[in-house]
Amino acid sequence: MSSFFHVVLVGIIIAAMGAVGWFVLPKGKSQTLLRSSLLLTLTCCYLMWAITYLAQLHPIISPRRSDLRAEY
């Protein structure tokens, strides 16, 4: 349950950063490019973090110690 909370909490923080960036960026010719770059960067960084975090929290293959005898 705590893993879900962390992923959602960081997602809310990233969404807030995107919203602030949307309104703070200066107006001009490249406003659309800057907004798109900011939102795409935040989204990619969040996805990379969330996938890595969840993959380490719930591994598909559980690690085994190699220094134990076969019967253990």
N, C-alpha and C positions, 0 to 999 in steps of 0.2 A: 504494500500500500504506500509506503514512503517513497518508492521509486516513481510512482505516478504523480505524487505531490510535487516532487522536485522537477519533473519534466514539465508539468503544467505551470509551476511557479516561474521557471526560467522562460517558458513560452510567453507568459504574461509580461515579463520584464522586457523581452525582445519586442513584443508587439507595442509596448509603451515607448520604447526607444524609436521604433519605426514611425509611430504617430508624432512624436516630438520632432523627429528629423523631417517629416513631411511638411510641417508648418514652419520650421526654423530655417530651412534652406532658402538662400536668397533667390529672388525672382530674376529672370533673365532668359537669354537664349537657351542655355543648357540646363534649365530647371528640370525638364523631363528626364534628361540623361542622369542628372545627379540623384533625383528621386528613385529612378529605376535601379541605379547602381547601389544606392544605400539599402533599399529594400531587398534586392537580390543578395547582397552581401550578408545582411542580417539573417535572411532565411537560410542560406547555405551554411553559415556558421552554426546556426541553431540546429539544423538537421544533422550536421556532422557531430556536434556535441551529443545530441540526444541518442543517435544510433550507437555511438561509441559507449556512452554511459549505460544504455540498456543492454548492449552486448556483453559488457563486463559484469553487469549485475545478474544477468540470466544467461550464462554461457550455454551453447548448444552441446558442446562436449565438455564434460566435467574433467578437470585435471586429476591425474593419478600420480602418486609418488612412486618413483622407480626404485627406491632403496628398501622397499619392504619385500618380505618373502612372498612367494606365490599364493600361499594359503590365506594371506591377509589381503 
